[in-house]
Amino acid sequence: MKVVGIPRSLFYYYQYPLWSTFLRFLDFEVVVSSQTNKKIVDEGLRHTVEEVCLPIKVFFGHITELKDRVDYVFTPRIISTQPKTYICPKFMGLPDMVKADNILPEDRLLSPTINLRMGTENYMKQFNNLGRYLGKSQKSIRNAWNEAIKIQNLFENLCKDGFLPDEAIEKIENRSNVLPNKKGSSIAVLGHGYNIYDNYTSMGLIKKISKRYRVVTADMLSESIIQKNVAHLPKRMFWSLGQKMFGGTNFYLNDESVKGIIYLCSFGCGPDSLVGDLVERNIHRQEKKPFMLLTIDEHTDEAGIQTRLEAFLDMIDRREVV
């Protein structure tokens, strides 16, 4: 049985259930890279230029961790994940960057193009072409796609029900019976999923907060809520994840159970530099909730994050008492 590796990075936190289900139903074994650690980050730094953001560096580290134990590595070319939006240009060039670095030969990369600007049928067509490239029949490809869509919908519904992505994946794979905590005061953690959900690069931010407050994220909100909360912008935001973060901010500003908002961004991220500023200005203008902006890169020290986080949560505790 051929083995396909999926890096535990970037859009793994959004579309892993779809990708893995599709490949498994085509009779491939799916292997996910290890949790991010220092060795993976160091390898990513060795294979990338200094100017790229931390998430791209981490992605290269995960590919390096996978390359010697799989037949293929799944490295999609991501252009758009929603109609009329785009993703950061670096996502569009990921397969080219991997090939240019000679980590893997081209024939070991599985790189379907994800471009929802072209409609969902184009997305299905790309995976149909991938299945044909892998030598599978049209019937098996169609069945695999239908099952993948069903599992992806289940995953997204679980996230909207309060599960974090890794918790939702574990539940889908019957590895956990844990239910989300829906009671008590919350802290909203906003940012790209591959920043906030990666325990190593985020310095365990969500775990640290969860010891004192419930954590909510923009991925727990429906698309209709997000769109309603970005509708007042004078110009349509064309970054899909930017819409999610700004819309999430606006929603949680008016949620009485949310006592504070934390925005986690990566140094050197172009979209974050704009969206983070919009989020911060919006929060300060409304003066409703405490806000903290955290910026991370490969040099970020956990002690510094811990100190700022504890001070932020202590301040919220005092506000609640008063």
Stockholm file with secondary structure:
# STOCKHOLM 1.0

chainA/1-322         MKVVGIPRSLFYYYQYPLWSTFLRFLDFEVVVSSQTNKKIVDEGLRHTVEEVCLPIKVFFGHITELKDRVDYVFTPRIISTQPKTYICPKFMGLPDMVKADNILPEDRLLSPTINLRMGTENYMKQFNNLGRYLGKSQKSIRNAWNEAIKIQNLFENLCKDGFLPDEAIEKIENRSNVLPNKKGSSIAVLGHGYNIYDNYTSMGLIKKISKRYRVVTADMLSESIIQKNVAHLPKRMFWSLGQKMFGGTNFYLNDESVKGIIYLCSFGCGPDSLVGDLVERNIHRQEKKPFMLLTIDEHTDEAGIQTRLEAFLDMIDRREVV
#=GR chainA/1-322 SS CCEEEECSSTTHHHHHHHHHHHHHHTTCEEEECCCCCHHHHHHHHHHSCTTSCHHHHHHHHHHHHHTTSCSEEECCEEEESSTTCBCCHHHHTHHHHHHHHTSSCGGGEECCEEEGGGCHHHHHHHHHHHHHHTTCCHHHHHHHHHHHHHHHHHHHHHHHTTCCHHHHHHHHTTCCCCCCCCCSCEEEEESCHHHHSCTTTTTTHHHHHHTTSEEECGGGSCHHHHHHHHTTSSSCCCBHHHHHHHHHHHHHHTCTTEEEEEEEEETTCHHHHHHHHHHHHHHHHHTCSCEEEEEECTTCCHHHHHHHHHHHHHHHHHHHHC
#=GC SS_cons         CCEEEECSSTTHHHHHHHHHHHHHHTTCEEEECCCCCHHHHHHHHHHSCTTSCHHHHHHHHHHHHHTTSCSEEECCEEEESSTTCBCCHHHHTHHHHHHHHTSSCGGGEECCEEEGGGCHHHHHHHHHHHHHHTTCCHHHHHHHHHHHHHHHHHHHHHHHTTCCHHHHHHHHTTCCCCCCCCCSCEEEEESCHHHHSCTTTTTTHHHHHHTTSEEECGGGSCHHHHHHHHTTSSSCCCBHHHHHHHHHHHHHHTCTTEEEEEEEEETTCHHHHHHHHHHHHHHHHHTCSCEEEEEECTTCCHHHHHHHHHHHHHHHHHHHHC
//
